[in-house]
């Protein structure tokens, strides 16, 4: 297929279709592509052992501790669980508003139910584990993707087994690549009562409301789609220098990204390993998102670490819980009050489809963040993730622990969203801390530029600031926002 690095990319939709290749057919033994998850239901002896444990009567919630402890006996380093004995009284400040009584009556019953349905739910279904660099074809400058779909009940089944500890790491998967270990929140060094209760509320909620994709016969009411997409290292499938696409509309908004129901896509500021430290009790933005939308956790078993030329997208994850606080102050704050919006009928007489969550990991701000290669790294990463987005909710990507500049990260995303054909980028201005920014005046001053013109202007602004002179960059951006520095239009 001939491709001249996107120089003739005036028609965004046509060009994006031309460079996209679906890559869902492959052999698991191909070491460069991936392997597959081994389910306990595949082996009769193993499944009989699992069933015998899961079918034991539960008289008190502390009996669940015995189940987790029993499954841990098969681990290289067995552990003892005392979580429910210690916290199920409901008298601990570390468990927030969690309803342990409802969990005993309904939530754990649902957990056992879906866990024991594994043989039927995954009959003749093999679950892939996609390795790094597996998303693209052999050709350079070609955009490829792999995807895998699961129903919500299938996701709940996998999450239940991850909680019990009955889902073990396949022998051909490295320990660092297998992070789908919900059980770690309940026993061991990473016990995190608040994170654990936020997760448990997921089963309370599906026991109470059921599964969204089982309530609508419309084919659009799908479960979840897990997508890995990217391109082979080297020249990207799109062109930045001579790109004459207009910049997309930007709207600054307040509130959290996941509350934006206007958008079909939400940016997720990720770790290279999706989910980050959610299983070890971390509670930054990504970890909290995975706790309130536990179906996202399934991506942690399907997807190995992202490389620079890849992004991971999950379509259809639902928010089930509300929280307050951040990091050490995180607390469970009850069921998600806007859950009803997912169950409301839209204009097409079908249930609203939850948004796509687009995981993008940023370069660290303390390194050579203003070199051309670093700028392109993040722009291309965002461009991969924003493929197919119409209305996008995003915000201050990489500006927390990674220490990037707000204005610089805004411009990168504006360029990527515009080339991807996004109609409107809703930019959530939240948790700025001590760092101010000039995003609003920048939009007014630069909105009439093309993608290529803004990209070349950014190169002008940063050419003498490499590798990372953030204070001087902030001064230049301030002058741009006041009209004292203007882009050169050729």
N, C-alpha and C positions, 0 to 999 in steps of 0.2 A: 504494500500500500504506500503510495507516494504521500509524503508529508513534508512541507517546507518550514517546519517549526511554527506553523500558525500564522505566517505572514498574510495569508488571505483569509482572515478570520472575521470579516465584517458581520457575517450572519452567525450569531452565537449559537443558536439552537442547531443549525445544520452542522456547524463545525464540531460541536460537542458530540453529536451523534456519530460523526465520522470517526472520531478518535477513540470511542468507547468500544471495548471488546469484553463480552461476558466469558468468564473462565470457570464455569462451575463443574465441568466434567474433568476429573483427574483420578489417577490411581494413588491410593493412600501410601503405597510403599515408595512413591517418589519422594526421596529425602528432601528435595528442594521445595516441595509444596506443603506437605503436612502429614499428620497422622490422624488417628481418630480416638475418640473417647471410648474406653471400655466400661460398659455398664454392668453392675452386679447381676442384672437379670439375664445376662447372656450365658452364664454358667449355672447349671442346675444346682450344683452343690453349694455354690456361693449364695444363690438366691434363696435356697431353703434356709441357710444360716441367717440371712437378712430377714426373711419373713418370720422366722421363729422369734427373733428379738423384737421386731416391730409389732407383732401380734400379742405381746405380753400386755396384761391389763395395767391401766394407769389409774391408781387410786389417789395418789397425790402427785403434784407437779414435780416433787423431788424424785419421783420414779423415772423422770426423763433423764436426770443426771446419770442413772444407772445404765440407760440405753447408750448415751454418748460414751460413757466409760467403757462399756462392753465393746463397742465398735473400735474404740481406741486401742484395745488389746492387740489388734492386728497391725498397728503401726510400729515403725522401727523404735519409736520412743513413746510408749504408752503413757497416757495421762489420766487423771481422775477429775471428773466434773462435779462441782458442788454449786453451780450457778443457781439452780432453782431452789435448792435448800437454803441458800443464802439470801436470795433476792425476791422469791415468789411470795413473800409475806406482804409485799406492797408497801412496806414501811420505810423503804430506802429512798433517799433523795436522789439517788443515781438512776432511778428507773422512771422518773418523770410521771406522766399521767397514764402509764400503761395499765390496761385492765387485765390482770392476771386471771381473774375469775372467768372472764369471757374466753380467755385463751384456753383455760382448762376445759370449759364446756364445749367450745366450738373450734377455736383455732388449732389446737393440737389434734383434734379429730380430723380436721381438713388436712393437716400435714400428714397424718398416717394414711388417710384415704388416697391422696395423690401419690405418695411414695410407693404404696402397694400396687398401684396401677401401672407401674413401670413396664412390665412385660407387654401389656396391651398398648400402651402409649407409644412404645418404641419397637413394635414388632416389625422386623425387617428394615429398620431405619438405622443407618450408621451416622454418627455425629462427628463431623470433621473438626480437627484442631488445625487451624491455619498457621503456618510458620511465617517468620519474617520473610519479606521479599517474595511472597507467594501470590501477590495480587496482580502482577503484571505479566504480559506475554513476553516472548523473547525479543520482539522488535523494539528498537529505541523509539522514543517520542510517541508512544502509543499508550493510551490510558486504559487500564483494565480493572476488572473487579471480580470478586467472588462473593457469593451470598448463600445464606442458609436460613431457612424459615422454621420456626417452631410455634406451636399453639401456646396460649397462655397456660393451659393445664400442663403441657410438657415442660414449660419453664418452671412451673411450681413444683413439679416432680423432681427436677434436677436440683432446685433450691432446697427442697426437703431433704434429699439425700446428702447434699453438701452440709446441711445443718446437723444431721445425725452422724456424719463422718463415715457413712457407708459407701461413698463415692471416692474411690482411691485414684491416685495418680498412675496413669499408664506407665509401664516400664520404659517405654521409649520416649518419654517426655521428661526433660530436665526439671529438677526440683524448682528452680527459679522461674520456670515457665508455667508451673501449675499453682495458681493462686486462688482457685475456686474453693476456698476452705472456710465457709461460714462458721463451722464448728470452732474455729480459732477465737471467735468473739465470746465463746462460752466456757472455754477452758484453756489452760496454759498461761503463758506470760502476757498474752494480749487481751485478756478478759476485759470487755468494755460494756458495762451494764446499759448505758444509754444507747450505744450503737446496737447492742443486742436486742433491746426492746423495740427500737425502731424497725429492725428486721422482723421480729415476731409479729408486729402489728400487721404486716403484709398478709399473714395467714388469718388473722382476725378479720381482715377486710374482705378477703376472697370468700371466707366462710359466711360473711354477712351479706355480700352483694353478688357473689358468683364471678364468673369469668366473662369479660366483655365480649369476646369473640364467640361465645356460646349463646348470646342473647339476640343476635341479629343474623338473619339468613342472607343479608346482602354480602356479596363477595368482597366488598371493600372493608368489611369488619374483620380484617385479618388479625393474626396474632402478632408475632414479632419477626422482623427480618434483620439478620445480622450481616453486615456488608464490610468487606475489606477491599479497599481500592487504592490504586496508585499507579506509578509508572517506573520503568527501569531507570536506575541511576544514570544521570547524564543529562542531555538537553531535555527540557520539559516539552509536553505536547502543545503548549501555548507560547505565544510571543508577547513580551512586555514592551520592548523598545519602540516598535512601530504600531502599537495597538491603538486603533482609532475608535474603540468602543467608548460610549459615554459613561461617566461615573454614575452609579446608581443613586437613588434617593436615600437619604439618611434621616432618621428620626431619633432624637435623643429622648429616652424614656427612663422612668424610675422603676423600682421593683426588681424582683429576681427574674432571671431569664426563663425558668421553668413555668412561671406564671403567665407568660405571654401566649395567649390562645389565638392571637392574630396570625402567628407565624407557623409555617409548615416545618421549619427547621430551627433547632436550637444548637448553638455552639456549646461544646463541653470542653473546658480547659483542663486537659488531661495530662497524666503521666504517660511516658512511653509505654508502660504496662497499663492498659486501661483498668480503671478502678483504683489505681494508686495503692494507698495503704488502708483501704476500707476494711480489710480482714484483720488488720493489726490495730484497729482502734483509732487510726488517724481521722481527723474530722475537719479537713479543709473543704473547699467547694466541691471538688470531684467526689470525695468520699461521702459527703452529705447527700449529694445527688444520687449516688448508687444506693444509699440506705433508704431514701424516700421513694426511689424507683427500683426496687430489688430485681426486677426483671433485667435491668442493665447488667447485673452481676453475671448473668449467663455468658455475656461476652468475654468474661475473664477465663472461661474454660475453652471457648471456641477460638480465641485470638491470642497468639503470642505477641511479643513486643512489636510496636510499630517502629519502622525505620523512618528516615527523613522524608522518603518519597511515598509514604503511605498514610492513610487515615482510616479510622474505623467508625462506621455509622450504624446506629441501631434505630430501626423504625418501629414505633408502636409502644414503647415503654410508658407505663402509667404511674402517676404519683399517687401513693397510698397514705402517706403520713405527713404530718406537720412537725416542724422542729423550731426551737429557739436556740440562740447562741451559736458559737463557732469554736472549733478546736476544743479546749478544755472546758468551755462553758456550754457545749452542746447538750440539749435536753430534748427528749420526746415530748411533743405537745399535742397529742391526739390525732385522730384520723383527719385526712385531708378534706378540708371543708368544701373544696370545689370539685370533688370527685364526680358529683352529679353531672358536670359538664361533659364528661366522657360518655355518659349514658343518654344524653339528650339527642333528639333527632335533628339532623340538619336539613337544609333545603332539598336535598336529594332523597329525603325520607329514609336515611340510614344513620347509624350511629356515627358520631364524630370520630375521626381517626386520629389517634395521638400523634404527636410530632416525631420528626427524625431527630435523634441526638447525634451530633457530629463531633467526634473526639479529635482534638488537635493538641499536640504537645508543642510548646514554644522553646526556642533557644533561650539560654540563660542570659539575662541582661548584663551580668558582670563580665562576660567574655567579649569576644570580638563582634558585638551585636550590630555594629554599624558598617561592617565590611559588606561589599556587594554580595558576596556569597552567603553571608548570614541573612541579609535582607531577602534574597531570593529563596533561601531555605524556608523561611516562615511564610512568605507569600505563596510559594508553591504548595506548602503543606495546607494552608487555608484554602487555596484554590481546589485542591483535591477534595477536601471535605465539603466545600460549598457547591460541588457539581450537583445539578438538579434542584437546587433550592430556589424557591420563588420569593418568599418573605422570610427573612433570616433574623433571629434574635441572637445578639452577641453582646460583648462588653469588653472589659479591660483584661484581655487575654495576656497571660504571662506577666502580669504586673503585681502579683502578690509575692510569693516566696521566690519566684524567678527574677524579680527585680527589674523588669523592663519599664521603659518609658511609655506613659499612657498615649501620648500623641503619636509616637512612632508605631505602636501596635495598632492604633486606630487606622492609620494610613495604610498599613500592610493589609488589613482586613478589608478596607474600602476598595483597594485595588483588586484583591482576590474576588470579592463578592461581585464587583462590576464586571470583571471578565467572565465570571460564571453565569451571568445573566440574571442575577438577583434583582428583583423589582424594587424592594425596599429593605434596607438594613436597619433594624430597630436596635439602637445602641444603648444598652442599659448602663447608666452612670451610677454605680453603686460602690460602696466601701472603698472610696478613694483614699482615705487616710490622709496623710500629710501632703501627698502629691497632688498638685493642681494640674489642670490641663487647659488646652486652648481648642478643644474639639469643635465647639459651636462656631466660633469665628472662622476656624479653618474650613468648615463646611461652606460657609457663606463666601469665602474668598476663592475656594478652589473647585466648587461644584460644577463649573462650566468647562473644566478641562476634560480631556480624554484620558483613558487609562495610561497610554503611552506618555502623554505630557506630564501627568502627575508622577509617574515612575521616574522619568528623567529629571524632574525637579527634585525629587527625593534624593537621587544620586548627587545632584549639585549640592544640596544641603549637607550631605554626610561625607562628601569626598575628602574633606580635610579634618574629619572628626574621628577617623578610624584609629584604634579599633572600637573605642566606646567613650567618647567625650560627651556624656549626657548633659552636663551643665551648659556647655556651649550649644548643644542641640536645642535645649529648652529655650535659650535666649534667641536663637535663630527662628524657632517656631513662633515665639512671641512677636517677633518682628513681622513674620509672615501674616499672622492674625491681625496685625495693625496696618497691613498694607505697605510696610517699609521694605520688605523683600518680596519681589514678585517673580513668578515663573517666566522663563524665556520661552515664548511661543514661536516655533519655527513654521 
